[in-house]
Every structure is written in structure tokens, then in C-alpha cells.
Amino acid sequence: MDDVWPKPDELESYHRITEILGCKWSLAIFDAIERNISRPSQIEREYDGLTATQLHRCLNRLESDGILMKQVFAETPPHTEYTLTENGKQLVTVLSSIRSLANHWPGCER
């Protein structure tokens, strides 16, 4: 019975990851950051339909989940940039594999 998955603590993490992946804006943010678009204003301009409120809510949640790291630059004008944490990089690696699979999945060819 020890090899049963998921264990209760793993189940909570699993559910959190599925919630992150279920948000279309999370996926868009990962895509933008992978393309070196790291400022919120730049990310917002990249995606039609993404509002500043939605973006900031999602960025804050991804930061609190340990997926993104926020860096505030005290320059004139001040600005903020986001980067992936090690957990975020692992998650993006998994997403890249899923993207590759989806591109070759029957009925999903582009």
C-alpha cells in the first residue's frame, strides 16, 4: 500500500499544478517569459483579451506558488520583471513536451 499514488501531500500539489495549467493566461505568461517578454506591460500587449487585472492576478498567484520570481527595478521609471523559478522551468519543460505531443496528435495537425 506504500506505493499508492498520490499520497495526501502529493495530491494537494497535483491539484495545484492542474489549477495552474487550467488557466489559459498562465500558459500565455509561460510562453511570453520563454520568449524573453518579462515585463507585465509587454505581456499584456502580447495577448488580446488579457486585461491588466487578470494579468496581475495571475502573476501574483504564480509568484506565490513558486513558479515565477518577481524583480523590481528601482530605476527611473521603475519597472518589474518576472522570471521562472527552478519549479517554473521544470513546469515549462513538461509543457514543451505536451506541446510537441499535441502538434503530432491525430486531428490536431496544423
C-alpha positions in Angstrom: 0.0 0.0 0.0 3.0 2.3 0.4 3.4 2.6 -3.4 -0.1 4.1 -3.8 -0.1 7.4 -5.6 -1.0 10.0 -4.9 -0.2 10.3 -1.2 -2.3 13.0 0.5 0.5 15.7 0.4 1.3 14.8 -3.2 -2.4 15.1 -4.1 -2.6 18.7 -2.9 0.5 19.6 -5.1 -1.0 17.8 -8.0 -4.3 19.7 -7.8 -2.4 23.0 -7.5 -0.5 22.2 -10.7 -3.6 21.3 -12.6 -5.2 24.6 -11.5 -2.2 26.5 -12.8 -2.3 24.6 -16.1 -6.1 25.1 -16.3 -5.7 28.9 -16.5 -5.2 30.0 -20.1 -3.4 33.1 -19.0 -0.8 31.1 -17.1 0.1 29.2 -20.3 0.3 32.6 -22.1 2.6 34.0 -19.4 4.9 31.0 -19.6 5.0 31.4 -23.4 5.9 35.1 -23.1 8.6 34.6 -20.5 10.1 31.8 -22.6 10.3 34.4 -25.4 12.1 36.9 -23.0 9.0 39.0 -22.6 9.2 39.6 -18.9 7.6 42.9 -18.1 3.8 42.9 -17.3 3.1 45.7 -19.8 4.8 43.8 -22.5 3.0 40.6 -21.7 -0.4 42.4 -21.7 0.3 43.8 -25.2 1.1 40.3 -26.5 -2.3 38.8 -25.9 -5.7 40.2 -27.0 -8.3 39.8 -24.3 -5.8 39.8 -21.4 -6.6 42.7 -19.1 -4.2 44.3 -16.6 -6.3 43.0 -13.7 -6.3 39.4 -15.0 -2.5 39.6 -15.7 -1.6 40.9 -12.3 -3.8 38.4 -10.5 -2.2 35.6 -12.4 1.3 36.9 -12.0 0.8 37.2 -8.2 -0.6 33.7 -8.0 2.2 32.2 -10.0 4.7 34.0 -7.8 3.0 32.8 -4.6 3.0 29.3 -6.0 6.8 29.5 -6.5 6.6 29.3 -10.3 7.7 32.9 -11.0 10.2 35.2 -9.3 9.5 38.9 -9.3 12.3 41.5 -9.6 11.5 45.2 -9.0 14.0 47.7 -10.5 14.2 50.9 -8.6 15.1 53.0 -11.7 13.5 55.9 -13.3 11.0 54.9 -14.4 10.7 51.9 -12.1 9.7 48.6 -13.6 9.1 45.0 -12.7 10.3 41.8 -14.5 9.3 38.2 -13.9 11.5 35.1 -14.4 10.9 31.4 -14.0 12.0 29.7 -10.8 13.5 26.2 -10.9 10.0 24.8 -10.4 8.7 27.1 -13.2 11.5 25.8 -15.5 10.5 22.2 -14.8 6.9 23.0 -15.5 7.7 24.7 -18.8 9.8 21.6 -19.8 6.7 19.5 -19.2 4.6 21.9 -21.2 7.0 21.8 -24.1 6.7 18.1 -24.2 2.9 18.4 -24.2 3.0 21.0 -27.0 5.2 18.6 -29.1 2.7 15.8 -28.5 -0.2 18.0 -29.3 1.4 19.0 -32.6 1.6 15.4 -33.6 -1.7 14.2 -32.2 -4.2 12.9 -34.7 -6.7 15.6 -35.5 -4.5 18.4 -34.1 -2.2 18.9 -37.0 -1.5 22.4 -38.0 
